[in-house]
């Protein structure tokens, strides 16, 4: 017997649920790519993407997913043979570093752990030991969606300054932008990148980069520059140069609507909404974990992200739980990836998400735990409800 009929709940960490308003904004005819309104749209989007990154630097919009924008960052500021330091805390910074290695960059990994955040003190120590200033850039993900960790970017920036090192700080904000604070200029971030399909509430296909003046100066002598990704070309006066060809009109229409919705809510309010809903998930998982068959991947509570929670299943198959939630109830959970393949499932709480969606997802997970006979503490959903009713007052 299935109770799946009705609207499907997508609880994976990207692509996330696209608001109806964004879909409607995209459902329109194409327009002249040389027309004044489209030029004005591009100008407004570049301005507002920089606003979300919280920078006075320059923003760029690519027709690409996050992996493409990784390449955009690498090719615009590095040369073949340059050395970079990748800060390990999960899968995604490591993969970004692998992209750089395949482009001819020397990659050193500062060994971390998939169950904790990057330690800024270790970053500072490594940079102080770099006597010849051989490290040209540092790569880190603010949130790693594989592990569910959040890294302390301001503290990492401070560690670089404390070491008196000139390496560029480059941050992957794919799973954090629009969901939690990102203060690029204040934190000393030189280059940041993100994508459209998570907190920015737009279908996959747009990638974003923000670069400060220091990064753009280094860009002038970067040896890996290629025509499609090149910042200089995209800073040209002709509109098609902004996209290296035909602009992705309908994705731009959707992004405009998504940004308008984000600004109407208020960035601080959006950040608080994400924190409240993330904590509701954490309260539920905390109760379920009392029977030890379930647990958080990230050990320290302060290092658990506000956009995705990775949940370990001990001696049980997470795929069976995911299949039950999907086939019987219409809730699609994220699967474990990287080192957590076959060991975990993930609950996303990012982007266009509200209390009914989160409470519904948690209820189905608790239902599945019972149906499959997986030992768990009872009352996880009630703990989430109690948290939200205490925090969201009438």
N, C-alpha and C positions, 0 to 999 in steps of 0.2 A: 504494500500500500504506500502511495506517495501523497504528500501534501505540497507538492511542488507548484501547482498551478498558481498563477499570479505573476507579479513582477519579480524578475530575478534580482538578487542582491549580489553585486560584484564587490567582494572584499579582498581583492588582490592589490598589491602595491604598484599598480600601473599596467595598462592604462586604467585610470580610475573613472568613476561615473561622470559622464559629461552632462552638465545641466541642460534641461530642455531649452532654456533661453539661448544657450550657445548653439545648440543644434538648429534652432529656428533662425538665428542670425546667419548661419551658413547656408540656409536653404533659400537661395536667391540666385538670380542670373549672374553670370560673369560680367565684368565691366571693362572698359578700355584701360589697359595697363598704363597708358600715358596720361590718364585723366587727372584733373586736379584733385578730386575727392580721394583717389587712391594714393596720390602723393601725400596728401594731408594725413591719411590713415597711417602710412608708414612712419611719418614724422612723429605722430602721437604714440605709436607703439614703441618706437625706439626710446622716446622720452620716458614712457611709463615702465618699460622693462628696466631701465636704469633706476627708476624710482623704487621698484620692488627690491632690486639688489642694494638699494640705499647707497648709491655712488654718484659722484659728479663726473665719473669717468664715462667712457663711450660704450654704448651697447651695440650689438650686432645680432641680427636674426638670420638663422640658416634654415634651409629646407633639409632637415636632418633629424635623426633621433639623437639620444645622448651619446652613443658611441661615435657618431659622426662629429659631434661637437668636441669630444675629447681630441679628435684629430685636428680640429680647427685650432684649439688652444696650443697643442704641441707644435704645429707647423708655423704658427705665427710668432713664437718667441724663442724657439730652440734651433740649434744647428746640429748636424751630424757630428757625433763624438761628444757632445755635451753630456754632463752627468747630472742625474736627478735623484732625489731621495723620495721614495714612496713610503707613506706612513700606513702600515697595515692595521686594519681593524675589521676586516671582512673581505668581500670579494671585489668590490668595485674599484677602489683605488689601485689594487693589484692589477686588475684588467686594464685600467687606464695606463699604468706603467708598461704593461705588455704592448699596448699600442705604440707607445713611445719607443720601446726597444726595437720593434719591427720597422720603425722609421729611421733607425740608426743611432738612437740615443742610448747612452750607457745608463743602466738602471740599478740602483741600490735600494733594497727593501729594508726599512727599519722594522725589524721583526716585532709583531704584535700578537694579538690573541683574538680569536673570533668571539670571545666571551667578555671582552672589555674594550674600553675606549683607548685611543692613543694617549700615552703619557707625555705631556709637554716637557717634563724634566728630561726624558730620554731624547727628545728632539733637541733640546738645548745642549745636552752633553755631546750628542753626535756632531752638531754644528761647531761647537767649540774645538772638537778634535779635527775639524777640516781645516788644517793649517794653511793650505794653499788655496782655499776658497774654490775648490774644484766643483762643488755642488752648485749648479746654476738655478735649480728650481726644486720646490717641494710640492708633492701631490698628496691631497687628503680629501676624503669625502666627509661632508658635514654629517650626513646620515647614511649609513650603509644599509640598504634594504635587505640584503641577505641575512645580516646578523641582528638587525634591529637596534644597532648602537647609534648614539649621537656623540660626536666628537666636539670638544671645546675649542672652537676655532679662535676666539679671542685669546685664550691661553696659549695656543700654539703660536699665534702671531707675536705674543709677548715673549715667548721662548726664543723666537728668531731674533727679536730685537735685543734680548738679554745676551745672546751669543754674539751680537755685533756682526751678524752675517748678512750678506747682500742677496741671498737666494730669493727668487720670486716665490711667493706663496700662492699656489693655485688650488682652488677649491671646487669640488664637485658638489653642487647644490641641487641636484636633480630631485632628490626625495625630500627636500626641505624648503625650497623657495615657495613663498606664499603660505607656508604652514607654520613657520616659526621665525623668530627674528634672524635677519641677515643684515649685518651692518658693515658692508664691505670696506668703506673708507676708514671707519673708526677701528676696525680690527686689523688693519694692515694687510688686507687681501689685495693682491696685485691683479689676478685674473680669476674670474668665477664663471661657471657655466651651469646651465640647467636645460630642462626640456619642458614641453608643453603638456605632457600627459599625466601629470600628478597634481601637485598643488595649484598649477595654473589652469586646470579644469578645461583643457582644450584637447582635441584628439591628437594622437601621436603624429609627428611630422615636422614640428618646429623645434629648433634648438636655439638657445640664447647664450651669448657671451658678453661679459662686461670686463673692460680692461682699463686700468688706470694709466696715468701719464707715464709712469716708470716702465710699465709693460709695453706701452706703445713706442717708447723710445728704443727699447731693446729690440722690438719688432723690426726696426729699420735695418738691422744687420743680421736678422735671423736667416739661416741658410736653408731651412726646410720649407720656406714659403712656396705655396702652389696656387695656381690661378683661382680655383674655386673657393678656398678658405681665406684667401688673403685679405687682411684688414684694409690695406691701402686701397685696393681696388674697390672695396665696399664703401669707402669714404668718398668716392667720386660724386660729382654733381648730378650725373645722369641716374634716373630712378632705377633702371634695370640693374645697375651696378650693386645696389643694396642687396640684391638676391642672386647676383651673378647670372642673370637671365630672367625668365618669366617669374613674377612674384606668385606665391601660393595664395591667391586671392581669398579663397573660401576659408582656409585656415586663419588668415589674417582677420576676416570678418568675425570668426569665432573667438579669436584671442581678444579682440577689442571688447566684445561682450563680456568675456570672462574677467578681464581686468576691471571693467566698469562695475561688475558685481562685487569683485574683491574690494575695490575702493569704496563702494557704497556700504559694504559691511564695516569697513575700516580694518586696516591691517592688524592693529592691536587686538581688535575683537576677533578676527580670524585666528590669530595666534592663540588667544585664550580658548576659543572653541576647540581647537585642535588639542590643547593641553587637557581640557576637561574630558573630552571624549577618550583621549589616550589613557588618562588616569582611570576612567571607567573600565576600560579593557584590562588595565593592570590590576584593578581591584578584583575583577572576576578571575583572572588567571591566578592571582595570589590565593584565592580561596580554593580553586581547583587543585592547586599544587600541594595542598595539605596532605594528600595521600601518596605523594612522591612518584606517581606515574607520570606526572606533568610538572614542568618547570619552565622558568624563563631562561632563554639562552644567555641574555646579558645579566651578569651576577649583581652588579651594583645598581640599585634602583635609580640613582641620579644619572646613570649612563644609558637608560632606556629611552628610546626616541618617542617623539609625539606623533609620528606618522605611520609606524609599522611596529608590530610586536611579534617577535619570533618565539614560538612556543615549542619546547622540546617534549617529545613523547618517549618515555623510557620503556623499552620492551613491548612496545605496541607500534603498529604500522600507521603512520600519519596519513598515508594514502587512503586507507580504509575510512578514516574519519572524514577526509576531504570528499571522498566519493559519496559517503552517506549524506553529508551536508548538501552536496550538489544534486544528486539524483533523487533524494527523498524530500528535500526541502527548498531547493533553489537558491542556496547560498554557496558562492564560489570562494573558497579560501585560497590563499597563496601557498604554494608548495615550498619545501625547503630546497635551497639551491647551494651550490658550492659544497663546502664541507658539511653542510646541514642537509644534504640530499638524503632522503629516506629517514631522517631523524627528527624533523620538525615540520610544523605548518606555520603559516604566517597570517595574521589578521591585520589588514590595512585599515587605517583610520586617517585618511588624508584627502584633501580636496573638497569636493562637493558632498559632504557627509554631515549627517545630523544625528540626534539622539535616537529616533526610531530605527534608523539604519544600524547603528551600533548595538542597541539593545536587542534588535531582532537577530543580528548576527550572533551575538553572545548566547542568546536563548537557543538558537539552533545548535551551536557548538555544545552547550550543556546537554541538550537533548541527545545529540550524537554520542557523547561520552556515556550517557546512561544506556542508550540502545545497544552500544557495542561492548558494554561491560567493562569499560576502562575505569579503574579506580580513580576517584576524584572527590575532593571536598564538595559538599553540597552547599548551594546558595551563592554561587558566583554571580549569577545574574542579579540576585537581590542586592549583593554588595555594590554592584555597579549602579543600580537604581538608587540605593541609599546615598551613594556619593553624589550623584547628579542632583537628587532632590535637596541635598544639603547645600550644594554650591549654586544651583540655579533657583533663586528665590522668586516668589510671586511678586 
